[in-house]
């Protein structure tokens, strides 16, 4: 992440400035979630142009310019809506940004939303970060936003993601058969959802109620 560098007025001349710590909204055991920033555009450009990442994210396999990503970010910032909430995912041990996650298409009348996540740093795959980030986001969706049903779609070839979603609390509810083509092969769209009444997390609540202790459930 392109963080703003600062140096204390009394720091020795020539000393390396300390990186500014990112803002954190939600803290888990291994990951933390914070607001997205225009400073992250360089990261988004790298992740969006890594076909190994976009293949699993379900994005088109085509080059994406930084200018286009900046324009999308600025448009989203101008049109900030109660129907979408996104976070940067950080590795807690290093505070290194490693991906993004969001709940979108939030419908407060029916208590529904869709979930999305992408881990852009490939060396962070398979380490449980996606599972924990998903648990935190489900807790946020149910406890903070007051939603009842959160759904997602992914592709049948993305077994790593399906495993993470299942461990976090999602269950498969259906498929659209052979609707995703890669080369000469076709794959199913997998539909999964999670209900507030079925969700249980081993993590501490993302936001404890004022009269409860912040203890793991």
LINPE-V737628 format. One record per residue. N is the residue number from 0. PHI is phi in degrees with one decimal (999 if undefined). OMEGA is omega in whole degrees, 0 to 359 (999 if undefined). Layout:
BEGIN
N&PHI&OMEGA / N&PHI&OMEGA
END
This chain:
BEGIN
0&999&178 / 1&-81.9&182 / 2&-83.4&174 / 3&-77.3&179 / 4&-94.0&179 / 5&-131.0&176 / 6&-134.8&179 / 7&-61.8&182 / 8&-55.4&183 / 9&-95.2&179 / 10&-67.0&179 / 11&-60.3&178 / 12&-58.8&179 / 13&84.8&180 / 14&-70.8&179 / 15&-68.3&178 / 16&-67.4&178 / 17&-79.8&177 / 18&-67.6&179 / 19&-73.0&182 / 20&-67.7&179 / 21&-69.9&175 / 22&-75.9&181 / 23&-121.3&177 / 24&-98.0&186 / 25&-131.9&181 / 26&-118.8&174 / 27&-102.5&179 / 28&-84.7&184 / 29&-120.3&178 / 30&-129.9&175 / 31&-136.1&182 / 32&-120.5&180 / 33&-141.8&183 / 34&-67.5&174 / 35&-76.8&184 / 36&-138.9&175 / 37&-63.1&175 / 38&-63.4&181 / 39&-86.4&186 / 40&-57.6&180 / 41&-61.5&176 / 42&-65.5&179 / 43&-58.3&180 / 44&-63.9&179 / 45&-68.1&181 / 46&-65.8&183 / 47&-69.9&178 / 48&-105.3&174 / 49&-99.2&186 / 50&-62.9&177 / 51&-65.0&178 / 52&-79.9&185 / 53&-67.7&177 / 54&-59.3&181 / 55&-82.3&177 / 56&-76.9&181 / 57&83.6&179 / 58&-88.5&180 / 59&-61.4&179 / 60&-89.0&181 / 61&-149.3&180 / 62&-64.9&180 / 63&-127.0&182 / 64&-78.8&176 / 65&-62.2&180 / 66&-60.6&179 / 67&-66.0&179 / 68&-64.4&177 / 69&-61.4&180 / 70&-63.9&178 / 71&-64.3&180 / 72&-63.4&181 / 73&-63.2&179 / 74&-63.0&179 / 75&-64.8&179 / 76&-65.7&179 / 77&-69.2&184 / 78&-104.1&180 / 79&-48.8&190 / 80&-135.1&175 / 81&-72.7&182 / 82&-95.4&179 / 83&-144.3&176 / 84&-135.8&181 / 85&-123.4&181 / 86&-137.1&165 / 87&-83.5&176 / 88&-98.7&178 / 89&-116.0&169 / 90&-76.6&187 / 91&-62.0&185 / 92&-63.3&185 / 93&-121.0&188 / 94&57.6&176 / 95&-83.5&176 / 96&-70.3&185 / 97&-129.3&179 / 98&175.1&180 / 99&-132.8&178 / 100&-148.9&182 / 101&-158.8&162 / 102&-111.7&186 / 103&-135.3&182 / 104&52.8&181 / 105&-70.9&178 / 106&-118.7&184 / 107&-75.6&177 / 108&-70.7&183 / 109&-95.4&178 / 110&72.8&183 / 111&-122.8&175 / 112&-165.4&174 / 113&-113.5&184 / 114&-114.8&176 / 115&-146.2&178 / 116&-153.6&174 / 117&-144.5&174 / 118&-95.7&186 / 119&-81.7&180 / 120&-89.2&188 / 121&-64.9&178 / 122&-72.7&176 / 123&-99.3&177 / 124&-70.7&174 / 125&74.0&182 / 126&-110.1&178 / 127&87.8&180 / 128&-65.9&180 / 129&-64.8&178 / 130&-61.6&182 / 131&-67.3&178 / 132&-60.2&179 / 133&-67.0&176 / 134&-60.8&179 / 135&-62.7&181 / 136&-70.6&176 / 137&-65.7&177 / 138&-61.2&177 / 139&-62.7&181 / 140&-63.1&184 / 141&-83.1&186 / 142&-80.3&186 / 143&-90.0&183 / 144&-84.5&178 / 145&73.4&181 / 146&-81.9&180 / 147&-117.1&183 / 148&-132.3&175 / 149&-119.6&181 / 150&-121.2&176 / 151&-150.7&170 / 152&-128.5&175 / 153&-147.8&182 / 154&-99.6&185 / 155&-61.2&180 / 156&-76.0&183 / 157&-89.8&184 / 158&-65.2&179 / 159&-62.3&180 / 160&-67.0&180 / 161&-59.1&177 / 162&-63.7&179 / 163&-65.0&180 / 164&-61.8&180 / 165&-63.9&179 / 166&-63.2&182 / 167&-76.7&178 / 168&133.5&178 / 169&-77.0&172 / 170&-136.1&180 / 171&-71.2&180 / 172&-121.1&179 / 173&168.5&180 / 174&-144.1&166 / 175&-106.8&194 / 176&-78.1&171 / 177&47.0&181 / 178&-109.7&177 / 179&-121.9&182 / 180&-110.8&171 / 181&-128.6&186 / 182&63.3&180 / 183&-104.2&181 / 184&-115.1&180 / 185&-117.9&182 / 186&-131.9&178 / 187&-76.8&164 / 188&-86.2&181 / 189&-104.8&178 / 190&-103.7&180 / 191&-133.9&174 / 192&-147.4&178 / 193&-141.9&178 / 194&-102.8&177 / 195&-58.1&182 / 196&-70.9&181 / 197&-108.4&187 / 198&-84.6&175 / 199&-137.9&182 / 200&-124.8&175 / 201&-77.2&182 / 202&-86.4&174 / 203&-65.6&178 / 204&-56.0&181 / 205&-65.0&175 / 206&-137.0&180 / 207&-70.8&174 / 208&-66.4&186 / 209&-55.9&185 / 210&-104.9&179 / 211&-126.5&178 / 212&-76.7&177 / 213&-85.2&180 / 214&-120.4&177 / 215&-58.4&180 / 216&-89.9&999
END
